[in-house]
């Protein structure tokens, strides 16, 4: 949720735009900052593939309990980033984009 809100703020044309050459470094600093601040709390579940892929591989290799460990915690890193992205977009639309000034058309109202 936090990642998507910040990314939307970076690419929003009505905000002060990010300089194009510095955009990748801004995104990198954002991801590192979120990873450093949320890793201890939520294991930084930013990408479902980072958690699901190794679990599937461990199951194929023969480890038991990969999907049942910690009271079936495996589904949280899969579902939470998707729901967080949807909620993050909604929060940004309601709190930021709804308050942008309307575009003025010089030819009339429509």
Secondary structure, 3 states (H helix, E strand, C coil): CHHHHHHHHHHCCCCCCCCHHHHHHHHHHHHHHHHHHHHHHHCCCCCHHHHHHHHHHHHHHCCCCCCCHHHHHHHHHHHHHHHHHHHHHHHHHHHCHHHCCCCCCCCCCC
